[in-house]
Amino acid sequence: MRILSVFLLCLCFFSCKEVQQSPSLVHGDETKAQHTEIKYAEGFSIHEAENFITITVNNPWPGSEDTFTYELKKKGIAAENDTITSRPWHETGFQKVLMYPLESVVVTSTTHIPSLDMLGVTDKLVGFPNLDYISSETARMLISHGQIKELGQNESINTEVLIDLEPDAVITFAVDGTNKTVDNIQKAGIPVLYNADWTEKHPLGKAEWIKFFGALFDRQQEADSIFREIEKEYYRVVEVAKQAQNKPTVLSGAMYKDVWYMPKGDSWAAQFIADANGEYLWKDTEGTGSLSMSLEAVLEKGQQADFWIGPGQFATLEQFEDAHSVYSEFHALQKGNVYTFTARKGETGGVLYYELAPNRPDIVLKDIVKILHPELLPEHELYFFSKVE
């Protein structure tokens, strides 16, 4: 996990006071089948019908062409001992059939936790691998009371503890689909559902995965309402950014073992800069992952950049000086225009940005606009980002 965290530092950069409670869920006409509108996310779809919901997850990891389909049967209406739940998935057409709303759940990525917080169901979380990564104040309170159990490392979850917890489901993610732990959990009879929020290209696509959790906890209308507010605010800030009189140039990333990693031009990090009316110097590169550049190539193109946003693992000027003398040649560093997202951490050291940013792109965008065009958002205070001092 720590190796993955360092790698992610180079892949992307960059919302956030607690989201206000959404209006109470009001159940509509459950007799009509309908698709939940998914506008930005490419990794999943939801179909609602009478007393059941179908969730389809597409291409859950890079390069995957797999599709996973899950049927959720409404509790209190469909019998708990319905024989369909004991049939192999190939007989029903579904990888998993489970009852909803979930009463207990295990998630494996901190990006899943803000959705639980916003939907008011964090108390349903019973286990997590490496609790120290969690920054959510609500979750940390539950941890302190022993209500969320430590499950070890994500790559090798303690299945004995997990089985004892008997969660209704485990929500996981995959980087290549070869996690043997997933197989062991499923053999124990615990449903495992893939969540691919991290593979989404558009900032709002990542945030839209709250609808995935909304379906699992029977809070679809709340999830939709929360997302629409985030979407509305995001595009309000986009319009504000268009009023800028200039378009500052932006450098990103830093060296890791003599290779400079920075976001590609189609990544969500590049999208943030574009929507904030900035000029990302590598915007024309294709792809959503990271570029691997030599120091000389970056210096040639980025030395005169106005701003340096997301400088890898560096959070202080001293760290730059200790790492490499050439960093001092970048004008953004000379002018004090370097901003990091790694300085703000939770109670036990988890980087807040990793947990919350994918779920609140509206506030991430406010931060970037505040950095590039401070006159446009005079009342906004940086939340994720801080100036490197």
C-alpha positions as CSV (number, residue, x, y, z in Angstrom):
1,M,0.0,0.0,0.0
2,R,2.8,2.4,0.8
3,I,4.5,1.6,-2.5
4,L,1.2,2.3,-4.3
5,S,0.8,5.6,-2.4
6,V,4.2,6.8,-3.5
7,F,3.4,5.8,-7.1
8,L,0.1,7.7,-6.9
9,L,1.9,10.8,-5.7
10,C,3.5,10.8,-9.1
11,L,0.4,9.9,-11.1
12,C,-1.9,12.6,-10.0
13,F,-2.1,15.7,-7.9
14,F,-4.6,17.4,-6.0
15,S,-12.4,18.7,-1.4
16,C,-13.2,19.9,2.2
17,K,-15.6,20.6,4.9
18,E,-18.1,17.9,5.8
19,V,-20.9,17.8,3.2
20,Q,-24.1,18.9,4.8
21,Q,-26.8,16.3,5.4
22,S,-28.8,15.7,2.3
23,P,-32.7,15.7,2.4
24,S,-34.2,12.6,3.8
25,L,-34.7,9.8,1.3
26,V,-38.2,9.7,-0.1
27,H,-39.1,6.5,-1.8
28,G,-40.7,6.9,-5.2
29,D,-42.7,4.5,-7.3
30,E,-40.8,1.2,-7.0
31,T,-43.0,-0.6,-9.5
32,K,-41.3,1.2,-12.5
33,A,-38.1,-0.1,-13.9
34,Q,-35.5,2.6,-14.7
35,H,-31.9,3.3,-15.2
36,T,-30.2,5.6,-12.7
37,E,-28.6,8.4,-14.7
38,I,-24.8,8.1,-14.8
39,K,-23.5,11.1,-16.6
40,Y,-19.7,11.0,-16.2
41,A,-18.6,7.7,-14.8
42,E,-17.7,5.1,-17.4
43,G,-17.1,2.2,-15.0
44,F,-20.6,1.3,-13.8
45,S,-24.3,1.4,-14.6
46,I,-27.4,0.9,-12.4
47,H,-30.8,-0.4,-13.4
48,E,-33.7,-0.3,-10.9
49,A,-36.8,-2.5,-11.1
50,E,-39.5,-3.6,-8.8
51,N,-37.9,-4.8,-5.6
52,F,-34.4,-5.3,-7.0
53,I,-31.4,-3.3,-8.4
54,T,-28.8,-4.5,-10.9
55,I,-25.3,-2.9,-10.8
56,T,-23.0,-3.6,-13.7
57,V,-19.3,-2.8,-13.2
58,N,-17.3,-2.5,-16.5
59,N,-13.5,-2.9,-16.9
60,P,-12.7,-2.6,-13.2
61,W,-9.0,-2.4,-13.7
62,P,-6.7,-1.0,-16.5
63,G,-6.7,-3.3,-19.5
64,S,-9.6,-5.4,-18.3
65,E,-12.5,-6.3,-20.5
66,D,-14.4,-8.1,-17.8
67,T,-17.9,-7.1,-16.7
68,F,-19.3,-7.9,-13.3
69,T,-23.0,-7.8,-12.6
70,Y,-24.6,-7.8,-9.2
71,E,-28.3,-8.2,-8.3
72,L,-29.5,-6.5,-5.1
73,K,-32.8,-7.9,-3.8
74,K,-34.8,-5.7,-1.4
75,K,-34.9,-6.9,2.2
76,G,-38.4,-7.4,3.7
77,I,-39.9,-8.1,0.3
78,A,-37.8,-11.0,-1.1
79,A,-37.4,-13.9,1.3
80,E,-34.0,-14.0,2.9
81,N,-33.8,-17.8,2.1
82,D,-34.7,-17.3,-1.6
83,T,-33.0,-20.2,-3.4
84,I,-31.7,-17.8,-6.0
85,T,-29.1,-16.5,-3.6
86,S,-27.5,-20.0,-3.3
87,R,-27.2,-20.7,-7.0
88,P,-23.9,-20.2,-8.9
89,W,-23.8,-16.9,-10.7
90,H,-23.8,-18.6,-14.1
91,E,-27.2,-20.0,-13.4
92,T,-28.7,-16.7,-12.6
93,G,-26.8,-14.4,-14.9
94,F,-25.3,-12.5,-12.0
95,Q,-21.8,-12.7,-10.4
96,K,-23.4,-12.0,-7.0
97,V,-26.9,-11.8,-5.6
98,L,-27.3,-10.1,-2.2
99,M,-29.9,-8.5,-0.1
100,Y,-30.0,-4.7,0.4
101,P,-29.8,-2.3,2.1
102,L,-26.5,-3.6,3.5
103,E,-26.3,-3.6,7.3
104,S,-22.5,-4.2,7.5
105,V,-19.7,-3.7,5.0
106,V,-16.0,-3.9,4.6
107,V,-14.3,-1.4,2.2
108,T,-10.7,-1.6,1.1
109,S,-9.9,1.9,-0.2
110,T,-10.0,5.2,1.7
111,T,-11.8,6.7,-1.4
112,H,-14.8,4.6,-0.5
113,I,-15.2,6.2,3.0
114,P,-16.4,9.7,2.1
115,S,-19.4,8.2,0.3
116,L,-20.3,6.4,3.5
117,D,-19.9,9.6,5.4
118,M,-22.0,11.7,3.0
119,L,-24.7,9.1,3.0
120,G,-24.7,8.8,6.8
121,V,-23.9,5.1,6.9
122,T,-20.3,5.1,8.2
123,D,-21.6,3.1,11.2
124,K,-22.1,0.2,8.8
125,L,-18.4,-0.1,8.2
126,V,-17.0,-3.0,10.3
127,G,-13.5,-3.5,8.9
128,F,-10.7,-1.9,6.9
129,P,-7.1,-2.9,5.9
130,N,-4.6,-0.6,7.6
131,L,-6.7,1.7,9.7
132,D,-4.0,4.4,9.9
133,Y,-4.7,5.5,6.4
134,I,-8.2,6.6,7.3
135,S,-8.6,10.4,7.9
136,S,-12.5,10.6,8.2
137,E,-13.3,12.0,11.7
138,T,-16.5,10.0,11.8
139,A,-14.6,6.8,11.0
140,R,-11.8,7.5,13.4
141,M,-14.3,7.9,16.2
142,L,-15.8,4.5,15.4
143,I,-12.3,3.1,15.3
144,S,-11.5,4.5,18.7
145,H,-14.6,2.7,20.0
146,G,-13.5,-0.6,18.5
147,Q,-16.4,-0.6,16.0
148,I,-14.1,-0.9,12.9
149,K,-11.6,-3.7,13.0
150,E,-8.1,-3.8,11.6
151,L,-7.8,-6.2,8.7
152,G,-4.0,-6.0,8.0
153,Q,-2.7,-5.1,4.6
154,N,-4.9,-4.7,1.5
155,E,-2.7,-7.2,-0.5
156,S,-3.1,-9.9,2.2
157,I,-6.3,-9.2,4.2
158,N,-6.6,-11.2,7.4
159,T,-9.4,-13.4,6.2
160,E,-10.0,-15.0,9.6
161,V,-10.9,-11.7,11.2
162,L,-12.9,-10.8,8.1
163,I,-15.0,-14.0,8.2
164,D,-15.6,-13.5,12.0
165,L,-17.1,-10.0,11.2
166,E,-19.6,-11.6,8.7
167,P,-20.1,-8.5,6.6
168,D,-22.9,-8.4,4.1
169,A,-20.4,-7.5,1.4
170,V,-16.7,-6.5,0.8
171,I,-16.1,-3.6,-1.6
172,T,-12.7,-3.9,-3.2
173,F,-10.6,-2.6,-6.0
174,A,-8.1,-4.3,-8.3
175,V,-5.0,-3.2,-10.2
176,D,-4.8,-6.4,-12.3
177,G,-7.4,-8.9,-11.2
178,T,-5.0,-11.4,-9.6
179,N,-5.7,-10.8,-5.9
180,K,-5.9,-14.2,-4.3
181,T,-7.5,-12.7,-1.2
182,V,-10.6,-12.0,-3.2
183,D,-10.9,-15.6,-4.1
184,N,-10.5,-16.7,-0.5
185,I,-13.2,-14.2,0.7
186,Q,-15.6,-15.4,-2.0
187,K,-15.0,-19.1,-1.1
188,A,-16.0,-18.2,2.5
189,G,-19.4,-17.1,1.1
190,I,-18.9,-13.4,1.5
191,P,-20.0,-11.3,-1.6
192,V,-17.2,-9.2,-3.1
193,L,-18.0,-6.3,-5.3
194,Y,-15.5,-4.3,-7.4
195,N,-15.4,-0.6,-7.2
196,A,-13.4,1.1,-10.0
197,D,-13.7,4.8,-9.0
198,W,-10.0,5.2,-9.3
199,T,-9.9,4.4,-13.0
200,E,-12.3,7.2,-14.0
201,K,-11.0,9.9,-16.3
202,H,-13.2,12.9,-15.5
203,P,-13.1,14.4,-12.0
204,L,-16.9,14.2,-11.8
205,G,-16.8,10.6,-12.9
206,K,-14.9,9.6,-9.7
207,A,-17.4,11.5,-7.5
208,E,-20.4,9.9,-9.3
209,W,-19.5,6.5,-7.7
210,I,-21.5,7.7,-4.6
211,K,-24.5,6.4,-6.6
212,F,-22.9,2.9,-6.4
213,F,-23.0,3.1,-2.6
214,G,-26.4,4.8,-2.7
215,A,-27.8,1.7,-4.3
216,L,-26.2,-0.7,-1.8
217,F,-27.6,1.2,1.2
218,D,-31.0,2.1,-0.4
219,R,-30.1,5.7,-0.4
220,Q,-30.3,6.4,-4.2
221,Q,-32.1,9.7,-3.9
222,E,-29.7,11.0,-1.3
223,A,-26.8,10.0,-3.4
224,D,-28.2,11.6,-6.5
225,S,-29.0,14.8,-4.6
226,I,-25.4,15.0,-3.1
227,F,-23.9,14.4,-6.5
228,R,-26.0,17.0,-8.3
229,E,-24.9,19.6,-5.7
230,I,-21.2,18.7,-6.3
231,E,-21.7,18.8,-10.1
232,K,-23.5,22.2,-9.9
233,E,-20.8,23.7,-7.8
234,Y,-18.0,22.3,-10.0
235,Y,-19.4,24.0,-13.1
236,R,-20.1,27.2,-11.2
237,V,-16.4,27.4,-10.4
238,V,-15.6,26.6,-14.1
239,E,-17.5,29.6,-15.2
240,V,-15.8,31.8,-12.5
241,A,-12.4,30.6,-13.8
242,K,-13.3,31.7,-17.4
243,Q,-13.3,35.3,-16.2
244,A,-9.5,35.2,-15.6
245,Q,-7.5,37.7,-17.7
246,N,-4.5,35.4,-18.0
247,K,-3.7,31.7,-18.3
248,P,-0.7,30.7,-16.1
249,T,1.6,27.9,-17.1
250,V,1.7,24.9,-14.8
251,L,4.3,22.2,-14.1
252,S,3.6,19.1,-12.0
253,G,5.2,16.0,-10.5
254,A,8.8,15.4,-9.4
255,M,11.6,12.9,-9.6
256,Y,11.4,9.4,-8.1
257,K,14.6,7.4,-8.5
258,D,15.9,9.7,-11.3
259,V,12.7,9.6,-13.3
260,W,10.3,12.5,-13.3
261,Y,6.7,11.4,-13.2
262,M,3.8,13.7,-14.1
263,P,0.2,13.4,-15.2
264,K,-0.5,12.8,-18.9
265,G,-2.7,15.2,-20.9
266,D,-5.9,13.2,-20.6
267,S,-5.7,12.6,-16.8
268,W,-8.0,14.0,-14.3
269,A,-5.2,16.1,-12.9
270,A,-4.8,17.8,-16.3
271,Q,-8.5,18.3,-16.5
272,F,-8.5,20.2,-13.2
273,I,-5.9,22.6,-14.6
274,A,-7.8,23.1,-17.8
275,D,-11.1,23.8,-15.9
276,A,-9.2,26.2,-13.7
277,N,-8.1,28.1,-16.8
278,G,-4.5,27.2,-16.5
279,E,-2.1,26.0,-19.1
280,Y,-0.7,22.6,-18.3
281,L,2.6,22.4,-20.3
282,W,2.1,18.7,-21.1
283,K,-1.6,18.9,-22.0
284,D,-1.0,17.6,-25.5
285,T,0.3,14.2,-24.3
286,E,-2.1,11.3,-24.8
287,G,-3.3,9.0,-22.0
288,T,-4.6,9.1,-18.5
289,G,-1.6,7.7,-16.5
290,S,1.7,9.2,-15.9
291,L,4.6,10.4,-18.1
292,S,8.1,9.2,-17.4
293,M,10.5,12.0,-18.2
294,S,14.2,12.8,-17.8
295,L,15.2,15.7,-15.7
296,E,16.7,17.5,-18.7
297,A,13.5,17.2,-20.7
298,V,11.4,18.6,-17.8
299,L,13.8,21.4,-17.2
300,E,13.9,22.5,-20.8
301,K,10.1,22.8,-21.1
302,G,9.1,23.6,-17.5
303,Q,11.8,25.8,-16.1
304,Q,9.8,29.0,-16.8
305,A,6.5,27.6,-15.6
306,D,4.5,30.1,-13.5
307,F,3.3,27.4,-11.0
308,W,4.3,24.0,-9.8
309,I,1.3,22.1,-8.5
310,G,1.6,18.7,-6.9
311,P,5.4,18.2,-6.6
312,G,5.4,14.5,-5.8
313,Q,6.3,13.7,-2.2
314,F,7.9,17.0,-1.4
315,A,6.1,19.2,1.2
316,T,8.9,21.6,2.3
317,L,11.7,23.6,0.6
318,E,14.2,21.7,2.7
319,Q,13.1,18.5,1.1
320,F,13.7,20.0,-2.4
321,E,17.2,21.1,-1.4
322,D,18.1,17.8,0.1
323,A,16.9,15.8,-2.9
324,H,18.6,17.6,-5.8
325,S,20.2,21.0,-6.4
326,V,18.6,21.3,-9.9
327,Y,15.2,21.9,-8.4
328,S,16.3,25.4,-7.4
329,E,16.6,26.3,-11.1
330,F,12.8,26.2,-11.6
331,H,11.3,29.7,-11.6
332,A,8.1,28.5,-9.8
333,L,10.2,27.4,-6.8
334,Q,12.2,30.6,-6.9
335,K,9.0,32.7,-6.8
336,G,7.4,30.6,-4.1
337,N,4.7,29.3,-6.4
338,V,4.9,25.6,-5.5
339,Y,1.8,23.9,-3.9
340,T,1.5,20.5,-2.4
341,F,-1.4,18.3,-1.4
342,T,0.6,16.0,0.9
343,A,1.0,18.4,3.9
344,R,-2.6,18.0,5.2
345,K,-3.0,14.6,7.0
346,G,-5.5,12.9,9.2
347,E,-5.0,12.0,12.8
348,T,-2.9,8.9,12.0
349,G,-0.9,10.2,9.0
350,G,-3.2,9.4,6.1
351,V,-3.0,12.0,3.3
352,L,-6.4,13.7,3.3
353,Y,-6.2,14.4,-0.5
354,Y,-6.2,10.7,-1.3
355,E,-9.3,10.0,0.7
356,L,-11.5,13.0,-0.1
357,A,-10.4,14.6,-3.4
358,P,-11.9,12.0,-5.7
359,N,-15.2,12.5,-4.0
360,R,-15.2,16.3,-3.9
361,P,-13.8,17.6,-7.2
362,D,-15.7,20.9,-6.7
363,I,-13.5,21.9,-3.8
364,V,-10.4,20.6,-5.5
365,L,-11.2,22.9,-8.4
366,K,-11.7,25.8,-6.1
367,D,-8.3,25.2,-4.7
368,I,-6.7,25.2,-8.1
369,V,-8.5,28.4,-9.2
370,K,-7.5,30.0,-5.9
371,I,-3.9,29.2,-6.6
372,L,-3.9,30.3,-10.3
373,H,-6.3,33.2,-10.0
374,P,-6.6,34.2,-6.3
375,E,-8.6,37.4,-7.2
376,L,-11.5,35.3,-8.5
377,L,-12.2,33.4,-5.3
378,P,-11.3,35.9,-2.6
379,E,-13.3,34.1,0.2
380,H,-12.1,30.6,-0.5
381,E,-9.3,29.2,1.7
382,L,-7.2,26.4,0.4
383,Y,-8.3,23.1,1.8
384,F,-6.2,20.3,0.2
385,F,-3.3,22.4,-1.0
386,S,-0.8,24.4,0.8
387,K,2.2,26.5,-0.3
388,V,5.5,24.8,0.1
389,E,7.4,26.9,2.7
